[in-house]
Amino acid sequence: MRTILFFILIFLAVDAGAQLRRDFLFSNLGSRNGLVSEETVAVQQDDDGYMWIATADGLQRFEGRRFLTFRYAENDTTSIPSDNIEQMRLDKKNRLWLLFNENKIGYMNPRDLTYHEVPVRAASEIRNTAVSQLMVHDDGKILLLLYKVGVFAYDEIKHEFNQANVPVQTPKGWNPIYVKTDSLPNIYWIACDSGLVKYDAKKKEMSFRGHNPGNDPVLSAAGDLRFITFLSFDHSGRLWMMAHSTTGRKTLLYSADVKNGRIKEWDTQIASIIKDPNYRMINVHEQSDGTVWVMGLNILAGLRKGASNFELVESNLPGPFAIRYDGVRSIYEDRENNLWVCTNKGLFRVNPTRQFFHAVQNGRPGESKYTYPQAVTSICQTENGEIITGTAGNGLFRFNTQLEPLPVNAITGSSGKDEAVSYLFQQSNGDLWKASEDGTITVIHRSSGKTEKVGFFTGLTIIRQITEDQDGNIWVGTQSGRVAKFDPVTKKMIHLLRFKNRIMRLMADNKKNLWVGVLQNGLFRVDIKDNSIADNYTADGPKDKKLFSNDVYDMLRYSDSLYIIAAGGLNMLNVYTKTVSRMPSTSELPSSVVCNIIKDRLGYLWVTTQNGLCSVNMSTHVVTNYNERDGVHTNSFFPATSILLNDGRIGFGTMRDWMIFDPATIAKNNLHLPPVIKMT
């Protein structure tokens, strides 16, 4: 209660490419949570569901709340041989393979927690080999690649890495750097310092630049590439390759269509979105939904399925759920589709497919993000689908349905960049009414685009609500508790009623009533015919007419007879019997202080409170809470700012930006729909 009143006092008490954000909401595991090192290397999930985390200072098993730590212990032959883990992979036999510095290698049995060191039968010293790769392939083969030493395969009988049955070959002088299996059996692709090699292990046939007997289109297209460091296939038929530039100072990213060999270089597009020019790509990962992620030094970017451009996930953005990194080593997707992002600043987890709620930053084309972190006091949608937001200090903003910022036009141009807009309302004829905190009202006429000032209590009070009744009359509610009606003939406001506190909500119904929600004074029904107060519902009323609280922040007409009142929770008012009852789900809400309520097209009620956001199934009264894992980035919602957009999406104003989501998408992903609700 105190929190919401605090926000109201700050933002209401003065009476005397934005494009959809790609900065996902991450949860973080760091040293404060028990992580032995924030320099995380890799994550794997074993057959029992445990998450294993490799770091630069030891190995840990994460059990959801606590860590089990494994570190090197001197004179203990059963311990891991080093705390500095370079790579980690789980094979099909549930063995957790670990590659350490100095190329020590072995595996951990995740069930009995024993470590087994595995020797490497190499003709030369391998401890100081600069480039090494541990690769666990889909065909079950486990390879260790040591640059300029050779490729070694794990021998299940001898329990060692040797070169007796290595499934790959390269031309003389071509040193392998990375190996990847093809979707076809016995086909291997080898990235070398001299170029790309395709090897058919069954035929024992090599294909490479200058020797391409099968006329493979990828080999033909990639003939000019040298010092290829990484290979990865995605499910759309592309081979992703990283290769050094001609100077060797830069790693370039390419994708090749395996059917026609068409090759695309991505560095120019990626460079255009990177903030730090000193970036270097080291890894590519495909998410199960088809998103391709590229990562490395100063870069984490995603290419959504079907998209033509990568989008940057920025580091160190404002807020507690931002990811922080100087470098990203790897990404792992678990069985629940959570992405585990290994960085030098800890481990970050996110499930993009489950983040249904999105924050939209107010902005204008060509301007940087986070320029206008003001409270959004109202949201409306014009007849052509454009979305207009009003802010408490930065004027108006305009977006298309894709949430891209639009240039200034007649609407947004009517507001100064530092104007405090207290409310926006679109009349049924398309005219937009804009109230400013100095008490003035500006009407932007749809037909002509011209603006008109409407006289009222300029400088004396702030207009908090504007609505239209069934007859087309415009009603206004103020900070000081005044309610007035616009006279279209005289073009002036007629002061009709005065309440004891600020007007939080005005709502006209189809029964010639104007409902007035007043802070600390309850709910009033005004008879529009004679402008008289017909009913008053408060927390002090009779038992069957009693609200939970006198603070009415929002209300809605759910059906012909049922109105929902946000006052100390959710109150159900039957307007025919004039009785108030407690909504059964009120006790399950995140907080009794409800700021916004709105009904979606499926019949769900969406509720914002001072402690979170939830939905209410009005048939079963089941409450579903949503938090940062779902994309809810804040609990600081601006009261009475909800909107149902033309396409069914819902928006809420917050204290720094605004939030949008599609209830139908949430219902689809939850695999259930509410029953049809008939209430009279």
N, C-alpha and C positions, 0 to 999 in steps of 0.2 A: 504494500500500500504506500509506504513512504517512498519507494523507488519511483513509482509511476507519478506520484505527486511532485517529486523532485524534477522529473522531466517536464511536467506540465508547467511548473514554475519557471523553468529555464526558457522553454520555447513558447509558452502561451501567456505568461504573465507580464504584460507591458501595458497595463490599463491606466494610468495617471499620466574496336573495334572492334551511348556506349554499347559497345558490342557485348554479347554475353560473355561474362568473365570466364577465363580459363584458369584462374587461380583457384584450384580445388581446395576443399577444406581437408587438411591432413591432421591425423593424430600422430603424436611423436613419442618415440622411445629414445631416451638419452641417459646420460650418466646419473641424473637425478632419479631415474626409474630403476636403476640397477644395471644398466648396460656397462660392460667393462671398458669399452672404448667407443667414442662417437665416430671413430673412423671405421665405418661399416663397409664390408666387402661384398657379402652375398647372403642370401636367405634361401632356405629350402624347407619344404614340408615333408616329413616322413610319412610312412604308411599309416601310422597311428594318429596323425593329425598334428603332431608337435612341430613347432617352428624352430628351425636351427639358424643361428645367426653367427656368421664368421666375421671377426673383426681383426684389427691390427694388433690386438692385445689379448687374444684368446677366443675360445669357442663357447657359445651359450645355447642352451635349449630354453625356449620361452614357452611357458605353460599357461599363458593367458594373464597371469598376475605376477608370477615370480619367475626368476631365472635359475637355471642350474648351470654352473660355470665349470669349464674344463680349461686348465692351463698347464703349461710345462712345469714339471717338478723334477728337480735334479735328483739323480740316482733312482728315479722311478721309471722303469722301462715300460710301464703300462700307460704313462701319460702321453699327451701329444708332444711331438719333438720340438715344437716352437710355438710361441704365442702369436707370431706374425704370420697370419694366414693370407695367402695370395688368391686362392680360388677354392670354390666348394661346389660339388655337384652330387646329386642323389641318383643312383642307378636303379635299374629295374628289379634288383634283388634287395632293395632297401638298404644299400650300403651308402654311407655318406663319405664320399671321396674328398680328401683335403690335400691341397698343394700348398706347401709352406715356402718360406724364403730358403735359399740355397737348394731349391728343387727337391726338398724332402717330400715324400708322398706316402699316403696310406689312407685307410678308411676307418670310420667309426661305425660300430654296430649300434644303431639307435635304441635297440631293445635291451641289450645287456650292458650297454655303455662302455664297451671295451674298444681300445684303439689298436689297429693292426698296421704296423709299418710295412711297406712294400718296397723291395729293392728295385733299382733300375740297372739292368745289365747294359752298360754303355762302355764303348772302347776308350772314351776320353773323360776327363774331369767334367762334371756337370754342375757343380755347385755354383759356379759364377756365370752360367749361361744367362745372357741378358733377357732373352725372350723365351717364355715357356707358356704352354697352354695345356690345361686339363680339359679333355673333351669326352663327354658321355653321350653317345649317339643313340638314336632311336632303334637302331638294329642291335643294340646291346653291347656293342664294342666300346671299350674304354681306351682312349688314346692319350699318350703324353707326348707333346711336341716340344722339342728343344731346338731352338733356332741354330742352324749350322752344325747341329749334332745329329739330328735325325728324328724320326717318328717311331714311337714305341707303343706296342699293344700289350694290354694286360693278359697274361697267361693264367687262365683259371686253374690249370693243373699244377704249374710250378709256383704259382702265387708270386709272380714277378712281372715287371715290364721288360720285354725284350723285342727284338726285331725279327723273330722267327716267322710270325704270321701277320705282318703288317699289311693291311688291305689297300695301301696306296703306294703309288710310285710317281716320281717327278723326273723331268728331263735332267740330264747331267748339268750341274751348276745352278739349278733352280732350287733354292732353299725354301722349304715349306714354312709358313707362318701360321696358317689356320686351315682346318679341315672341316668340311660340312657334308653330310649325307644328302643325297637326292631323294625325292619321293619314290623313284624307281629303285628296286633292290640292286645292290652291288655297284651303285654309281656313287662316286665321291668327287667332290669339288675341292681343289686344293689352292689356297691363296699362297703365292710365292713372292719372293723379292723380285723375280723376273717376269711375273705375270700370273695369269690364271690357267689352271690345269683341270681337265675333266678326266677321271680315270674309271674305266670299267673293270672292276675286279674279277668278274667272271671271264671276260675275254682277255684280261690283262693288256688292255689297250689304252694308251695315253692320247689325249687330244689337247693341243695347245696352239699358241700363235705360230703360224708357219706350218703346222701339221694338224689339220682338222679334217680327218677322213669322213666324219659323219656330217660335215658342214653344220655344226652346231651354231645357231644364230647368236647365242650369248658370247661364245668364244670369238666369233667374228667381230662383234660389237665392242668387246672389251680388249681388243688386241693392243691398244695403246697404253693400257694401264700397267703401272709398275708398282712394286712394293705394296701389294694388297695385304691388308692387315686383318680384315674381318669379312665373314660371309654369313648370310642368313636368308633363308627362304620365308616368304609369307604365304598366306593362304589364297591370295589373289593372283598368284603366279608370277611374283617378282623375286628376283635375286638381288639382295642388298649387299653392296660391297663398299668397303672403305679402302682408300688408296692414298698414298702420299702424293702431294703435288710435285711438280718437276723440281722445285727448289728443296723439297723435303721438309719444309718448315710447317706445312699444313696438311691436315688429313681431310680429304674430300669424300663426300658421300655420293654414291651412285645407286640407281636401281635399274635392273634390266628385265624386260619382259621375256620370260623363258620361251614363249612361243615364236615371237618374231625378232627377238634380240634388240628391240628398240631400247636404247639406253638413255637415261636421264641423269643429269648432274644437278644436285640439290644445293650445292654450297652457296650459290648466289641468293637463292630464296631464304635459306637459313640465316645467312649473314645479315639479311635485311631486318630480321626480327631480334637478333641478339643484342643485348645492351652492352656487353663487354666484348671488344674486338679480339681479346686474347682467349678465345675459346678453342677447344679441341675435342672432336668426337672420338669416342672409344668403343661404343657399344650400341647395338640396335636390338629392340625387343618388340615382338608382336603380341598385343593383348588378344584375348579370346574373342573380343567383339570386332577385331580387325584393325584397331588403332595401332599404328606403328610408332614406337617411341625411339628417339635418338637421344643419347646422353653422353656426358663427358665433362671436361673442364669448363665450368661456367655455362653449361647448357643442359636443359631438359626440355624437349619439345615433342609434341605429338602430332601425328598425321591421322586424322579421323578417316574411317573407311569411306571411300568415295570422294574425299576432299583432294584438293590440288595443292594445298599449302600446309606446311607445318605451322603449329601455333605454340608459342613459347609459354612455358609454365615458369613464371618469374620467381626468383628467390627474394627472401626478405621483404615481402609485402607487409603492409600493416595488418595487425590482428593476430590473435593467438593460434589460428589454424593455418597459417602460411607455412610453406616449406622453406627451409633455409639450407643453402648449399653453396660451396665453391666448386665442388665436383660431385658428379653422380657416377658411381661405379657400375651399378646393375639394378635391374628391376625384376621382381619375381611375382607371379600371380598365383595365389593359393587356390584351393578347391572352392572357396566361397567367393572367388573373383576379387578378393582384395589385392591391391598392388602394394608391394613392399619395396620402397625406394631406398637404396643404400647410398648414403652421402657421407661427406667428411664432417657433418654436424649432427650425426645421429641417424636413426632409422625412422622413416616416415611411412605411414600407411594411409591408403585412400581406396575407396571403391567408386570409381567414376560412374559406373552403371547404376549405382544406387543413390547418387546425389541428384535428386529431383528438383531441389530448390536452388535458385541462382540469384546472386546479388547483381544488380545493375548499377553501375556508377553513372552519375549524371555527368554529361560531358557534351562537347560540341566538336564537330569534325575538325581534325587537324590539331586538336589540343590534347595534351597528355592526360593520363588517368589521374584520378584522385585530386583534381584541381578544385572540385566543388564538394567537399565532404559535409554538406549541410543536411539538416533534417528534411525529409520529404513530407510535406504537410498535406498533399492531396495528389491524386492521380485521376486522369480522365482520358477517354478515348473519343476521338472525333469520328465523324461519319465515314471518312475515308480510311479508317483504321489506325491512323497515327495516334501515338500515346504521348500525352502531355503531362509533365510532372511540375509541381510547384514546390519551391524550396524556401526555407526560412533564412534567406540571406543571399541567394544566388539567382533569383528570378526563375524563369521558366525554361524547361528543356523539352526537346521534341525528338521522338524516336519512331522508326518504322516498326513493322510487326516482327522483324528479325532483331529488334533492339539495337539497331545501329543508329547513332546520333545523326540528326538531320540539321541542315543549316537554319539560320534564323529566318523566320517568315513573319507574316502579319501577326500571328499569335504570339510567338516568342519575342518578336520585336517590340511588342507592347510593354515588355517588362525590362527594367534595367538589370544589369548583371549583378548588382548588389541589392536588388529589391527583395524584401522579405514578404513572400506571398503566404498569406494565411489560409486561403482556400481557393479551390477551383471547382466550377460546376458547369456542366453543359446542359443547356436548356433543350427541350424537346424539338425546338425549331433549328437546332444546331448552333445557336449563339453560345459563346463561352463567357462565363462570368468569372472575373478574377478579383479577389479581395486582397488588399495589401494591409500590412500591419499598421499603416498610418490611418486606417479607417476608410480609405477610398475604395470604390468599386469601379472597375473598368469592364465594359461589355464589348467583346470583339464579335462583330456581326458576321455570320457565315456567308451571307450572300454578297456582301460588298468588301469584306475584309477591313472595313473601317472600325475605329474604336469610338466608344462613347463613355463619358464619365457620368456616374450616377451619384447624385448628392445624398449624403447621409451624415453620420456623426463624425465627420473627419477630424482626426487628431484626438478624439475623446475616447474611442473604444476600438477594439480589434474585432473584426468579423471572423467568426469561427465556423459558421455553417451557412450554406445556401441550399435551398431545395425548391422544387416546383410541385404545386398541387395538381389535382386532376383537371382543374379549370384553366391551367396555364399560369396561375399566379406564382410569383417568385417571393419566397420567404427567406428572411435573414435572421441569424442568431449571433449574438455578440459575446465578447469576453465579459462584459459587465452585466450580462443577464437580460439584455433587451431582445425582443422579438419584433420584427417589423415586416410589412408587406409592401412590395413595389407597386406603385400606381403607374400603369403604362401611359396614362393620359398626361399627368403632370410630370412624369419622369422623376418622381421623388419617392423616397421611402416614407411610409406612414408608420409611426411608432404605435404599436398596439398593446404590448404586454411588457412587464418588467418582472424578472425573477431575481432571487436573492444571490445567485452565483452564476458562474460562467456556463454558457450553453455548450454542451459537449456534442449533442446530436440532434438534428431535425429530421423527421421522416413524415411525409404525407402519405396517407393510404387512399384506398378507393371508397372510403365511407365518409368522405368530407371531414376527416380528422387530420390534425397536425399533432404529431407526437414530439414532445420536447424532453430530451434528457439533460438534466441539470446537475452539475457537480454539487454533492452534499445536500441536494434537495429532492432527489428522486425523479420519477417519471410523471409527466403531465400530458393529459389529452386535451387538446384545444379544439373546440367546435368551430370549424372554419366559417360556418354560416353566420354566426354572431360574434366570433372571436372571443368566446367565453371559455374559461377553464372548466371542463366537464368532469375530469377525474384527476386524482393525484395518488400515485402509488409510492409508498415509502417503506423504509425498514421498520417504522413505528405503526404501521397500519394493522387492521384486523388480520387474523391468522391466514385466512384464505385470500388476502389481498396484499400480503407482505412481501417486499423485496428483501434480498439478502443484505443489501447495502443501499445507502442513499446516493452513492456515486455511480451514476449511469454514464458509461463511456460509449456504448454503442447499442444498436438495436436493429432488428430486421423483421420483415413480415415473411414468416416461413410458409404459411398457408393462409387461406381465407380467414381462419379463426385463430390460428396460433402465431403469436409474436414472440420472438426471443429477445430478452433484455439482458444486456451485460451489466450486471450490478452485483458485485460481491460473488461472482460466479455466473451461472446461466439460469435465468428465470423464465418460465413458460407462462405467458399471459394469454388466456382465452378471452378474446375481445367480446364474445357474445355473453358469456357468463360473468365476465369481469373478475375472474379468479386468477390468482397467481400460484404456481406450484414450482417446486424445486425440480430441476432437471436431474434425473437419476445419475447422470454421468458427471455432475459438478464436482463430486469428491475426488474424481480421478483426473481432474485437470491439473496441469503443472502449477497453477496458482489460481487463487480466487479473484485476483485482479485481472479482469479480462479487458483487453484494449480494442480488439476488432473481432467481429463475427460476420461471416458471409456464407451463403449457401451456394454449392456448386451445382452443375447440371445433373449430377448423379444423385443429388439429395443429401450429400454429406454436408455437415456444418464444419467450417474451418475457423479455428479460434486461435488468436494470439493473446498471450498473457505476459506478465512481467517476468516469467520464468521459462517461457518457451512457447512452442507452436504445436498444435494438435488438430486432429480431425475427430468428429463425433458422428458415428452411424446413428441416425435418428430412429432407426427401427430397433436396433439392439442396445443402443446407448453405450456401445463399446468405444472407448477413447484410445486413439493411436497417437503416441507422442513421436515427434521428430526432432532430431538434433543435428550436430555437426556432421555425423556420418551420412546423413541424408542431404547435406548441403545447407542446412540452416546456419547461417554465419553470425547471427545476432539474436538476442532476446529483447533488444531495445526497439520496440515497435511504436510508431506514432499512432495515437488513438484515432479511430474512425476514419481510416484512410484506405480501407479495402475496396477493391474493384473487381468485378467479373468482366473480363474482356470478351470481345465478340467471338473469339475462337474457343472460349471456355477456360482459358488460363486465368489465374487469379494473381493479383498484385497487392502488396502491402507496403506502405511507407515505413521507413525506419529512421533512426536518428542520424544516419550518415549517407544512406542511399535508398534503394528500394528493392524489394524481393519479388520474384515471379516464379510460378510453377504451374504445371498442368495436372490437375487432379485425375484426369482420365489416364495419363501415363502412369501415375502412382497406382491407381486401381488395377491397371493391366499388369503391372509388374508384381503386385501383391496377389495376383491371380484370383481376385474375388471382386464382385460388384455388389453394391447394396441392393436390397430388394426395392421394388417400387413402393413408395410410401404414399399412402392416401390418408390425409389428415383433414378433418373438417372442424 
